[in-house]
Amino acid sequence: MGLQELGDERSFNFRGFHGNIKSANAIIKGFEIYYNFIKKHEALKGKTPSELAITSLKFQTANRWLELINKS
């Protein structure tokens, strides 16, 4: 398999995955939740944007994904 064939195969796989608008929206929404609720930001002194914006939102465990799902 040549380099060109490998590139064609890879772009075909990605095109098939991103061609579905529902899956693309789900991935973007998941990243948005991760960025705002899970990922700690250095510029925010190790806090998440949600910790600064929603002071009443407290996490009890380290598994923030599961807590967010249970709270929704």
BALO-310130 format. One record per residue: residue number from 1; x, y, z of N, C-alpha, C, CB in turn; residue in one letter. Coordinates in steps of 0.001 Angstrom, whole numbers. Glycine has a CB too. Layout:
REM residues N
(node NUM,(X,Y,Z),(X,Y,Z),(X,Y,Z),(X,Y,Z),'A')
...
This chain:
REM residues 72
(node 1,(848,-1168,0),(0,0,0),(894,1232,0),(-965,-3,1217),'M')
(node 2,(706,2099,-952),(1506,3312,-1042),(986,4406,-129),(1539,3808,-2465),'G')
(node 3,(1759,5456,-7),(1391,6571,859),(88,7217,396),(2514,7612,893),'L')
(node 4,(-84,7364,-900),(-1307,7968,-1417),(-2534,7128,-1065),(-1208,8146,-2931),'Q')
(node 5,(-2398,5801,-1184),(-3526,4922,-851),(-3861,5011,632),(-3210,3466,-1235),'E')
(node 6,(-2849,5082,1470),(-3070,5194,2908),(-3798,6494,3220),(-1734,5124,3675),'L')
(node 7,(-3401,7583,2612),(-4061,8870,2816),(-5504,8836,2365),(-3322,9964,2081),'G')
(node 8,(-5777,8195,1233),(-7148,8093,742),(-8011,7292,1710),(-7175,7447,-648),'D')
(node 9,(-7459,6207,2257),(-8213,5362,3181),(-8524,6138,4468),(-7420,4064,3504),'E')
(node 10,(-7558,6868,4973),(-7757,7633,6197),(-8815,8712,5997),(-6439,8262,6655),'R')
(node 11,(-8747,9453,4906),(-9725,10515,4681),(-11115,9931,4460),(-9316,11376,3479),'S')
(node 12,(-11200,8736,3881),(-12498,8087,3709),(-13103,7762,5066),(-12362,6806,2861),'F')
(node 13,(-12297,7238,5990),(-12802,6905,7322),(-13261,8161,8056),(-11723,6178,8142),'N')
(node 14,(-12482,9217,8017),(-12871,10442,8695),(-14092,11067,8049),(-11724,11428,8700),'F')
(node 15,(-14153,11047,6726),(-15287,11622,6032),(-16566,10900,6419),(-15077,11567,4523),'R')
(node 16,(-16510,9581,6540),(-17678,8810,6918),(-18131,9126,8327),(-17394,7342,6790),'G')
(node 17,(-17201,9373,9211),(-17523,9672,10599),(-18105,11074,10735),(-16282,9530,11476),'F')
(node 18,(-17493,12049,10106),(-17923,13434,10249),(-19045,13809,9296),(-16760,14349,10034),'H')
(node 19,(-19395,12918,8398),(-20470,13215,7462),(-21828,13245,8137),(-20480,12204,6350),'G')
(node 20,(-21942,12641,9303),(-23199,12590,10027),(-23285,13805,10950),(-23326,11264,10832),'N')
(node 21,(-24219,14691,10683),(-24319,15938,11447),(-24691,15682,12905),(-25349,16864,10806),'I')
(node 22,(-25474,14645,13180),(-25848,14336,14561),(-24626,13906,15370),(-26921,13233,14594),'K')
(node 23,(-23763,13081,14781),(-22576,12657,15518),(-21614,13824,15713),(-21872,11506,14786),'S')
(node 24,(-21517,14701,14733),(-20652,15873,14865),(-21156,16786,15981),(-20581,16646,13533),'A')
(node 25,(-22468,16995,16054),(-23037,17831,17113),(-22818,17208,18487),(-24533,18051,16872),'N')
(node 26,(-22947,15894,18582),(-22735,15209,19863),(-21289,15348,20322),(-23109,13721,19748),'A')
(node 27,(-20352,15231,19405),(-18935,15370,19746),(-18637,16792,20199),(-18045,14996,18544),'I')
(node 28,(-19168,17773,19511),(-18939,19168,19879),(-19550,19464,21245),(-19524,20113,18814),'I')
(node 29,(-20757,18975,21501),(-21404,19193,22795),(-20595,18517,23913),(-22861,18651,22774),'K')
(node 30,(-20099,17325,23666),(-19271,16637,24650),(-18005,17405,24968),(-18918,15258,24160),'G')
(node 31,(-17377,17973,23928),(-16170,18770,24156),(-16502,20035,24936),(-15499,19131,22821),'F')
(node 32,(-17636,20647,24635),(-18062,21855,25345),(-18272,21565,26841),(-19363,22415,24720),'E')
(node 33,(-18907,20449,27144),(-19116,20057,28542),(-17778,19792,29215),(-20020,18806,28635),'I')
(node 34,(-16896,19056,28524),(-15566,18770,29074),(-14820,20071,29375),(-14748,17897,28090),'Y')
(node 35,(-14831,21000,28427),(-14083,22245,28553),(-14605,23109,29697),(-14141,23022,27250),'Y')
(node 36,(-15926,23150,29877),(-16522,24045,30873),(-16700,23423,32252),(-17844,24513,30384),'N')
(node 37,(-16812,22098,32346),(-17121,21471,33626),(-16034,20528,34151),(-18397,20719,33502),'F')
(node 38,(-15215,19967,33282),(-14258,18939,33689),(-12818,19468,33716),(-14351,17743,32748),'I')
(node 39,(-12404,20125,32638),(-11010,20542,32469),(-10678,21736,33360),(-10733,20889,31002),'K')
(node 40,(-9667,21571,34166),(-9199,22672,35002),(-8285,23572,34167),(-8452,22137,36268),'K')
(node 41,(-8449,24875,34306),(-7726,25838,33475),(-6643,26542,34293),(-8701,26874,32872),'H')
(node 42,(-5464,26584,33729),(-4346,27253,34398),(-4640,28733,34602),(-3054,27080,33589),'E')
(node 43,(-5250,29365,33609),(-5553,30795,33703),(-6589,31089,34794),(-6057,31313,32356),'A')
(node 44,(-7353,30076,35185),(-8357,30236,36241),(-7859,29669,37567),(-9669,29551,35839),'L')
(node 45,(-6546,29541,37681),(-5890,29049,38900),(-6370,27653,39287),(-6138,30013,40055),'K')
(node 46,(-6457,26772,38286),(-6804,25380,38534),(-8280,25113,38700),(-6106,24914,39729),'G')
(node 47,(-9117,26068,38365),(-10562,25881,38458),(-11159,25725,37062),(-11221,27067,39199),'K')
(node 48,(-12388,25247,37029),(-13106,25154,35763),(-13960,26410,35604),(-13987,23858,35701),'T')
(node 49,(-14341,26765,34378),(-15232,27913,34191),(-16539,27761,34974),(-15540,28100,32708),'P')
(node 50,(-17048,26551,35075),(-18305,26347,35803),(-18148,26613,37297),(-18813,24927,35586),'S')
(node 51,(-16974,26338,37854),(-16753,26607,39276),(-16816,28107,39577),(-15398,26039,39718),'E')
(node 52,(-16421,28922,38632),(-16472,30370,38821),(-17857,30930,38503),(-15422,31053,37948),'L')
(node 53,(-18525,30364,37513),(-19814,30890,37070),(-20987,30374,37892),(-20031,30546,35627),'A')
(node 54,(-20919,29121,38331),(-22028,28502,39066),(-21481,28061,40424),(-22653,27278,38268),'I')
(node 55,(-21447,28968,41344),(-20830,28664,42641),(-21618,27631,43440),(-20692,29933,43457),'T')
(node 56,(-22904,27457,43132),(-23714,26471,43859),(-23475,25044,43366),(-25190,26814,43727),'S')
(node 57,(-22815,24891,42215),(-22538,23559,41667),(-21294,22986,42344),(-22344,23619,40118),'L')
(node 58,(-21501,21988,43176),(-20398,21349,43895),(-20316,19883,43493),(-20579,21485,45433),'K')
(node 59,(-19113,19417,43244),(-18891,18013,42908),(-18433,17274,44158),(-17844,17866,41762),'F')
(node 60,(-19002,16104,44383),(-18694,15319,45574),(-17589,14294,45327),(-19941,14617,46063),'Q')
(node 61,(-17407,13876,44072),(-16410,12859,43739),(-15495,13371,42635),(-17091,11541,43308),'T')
(node 62,(-14487,12589,42312),(-13571,12951,41233),(-14184,12678,39860),(-12258,12186,41379),'A')
(node 63,(-15246,11874,39801),(-15873,11525,38521),(-16939,12560,38168),(-16496,10102,38580),'N')
(node 64,(-16489,13673,37630),(-17400,14769,37306),(-18360,14401,36181),(-16611,16005,36922),'R')
(node 65,(-17920,13580,35237),(-18815,13148,34145),(-20051,12483,34727),(-18084,12172,33173),'W')
(node 66,(-19856,11516,35609),(-20969,10787,36179),(-21872,11698,37008),(-20459,9641,37028),'L')
(node 67,(-21292,12592,37759),(-22099,13515,38543),(-22932,14424,37661),(-21216,14344,39444),'E')
(node 68,(-22358,14907,36567),(-23121,15758,35648),(-24282,14986,35028),(-22206,16312,34543),'L')
(node 69,(-24039,13731,34682),(-25101,12893,34114),(-26206,12707,35146),(-24542,11514,33658),'I')
(node 70,(-25849,12425,36383),(-26846,12222,37431),(-27615,13501,37754),(-26176,11697,38687),'N')
(node 71,(-26985,14660,37622),(-27642,15931,37905),(-28550,16377,36759),(-26603,17001,38184),'K')
(node 72,(-28337,15842,35566),(-29119,16306,34404),(-30498,15709,34365),(-28402,15977,33121),'S')
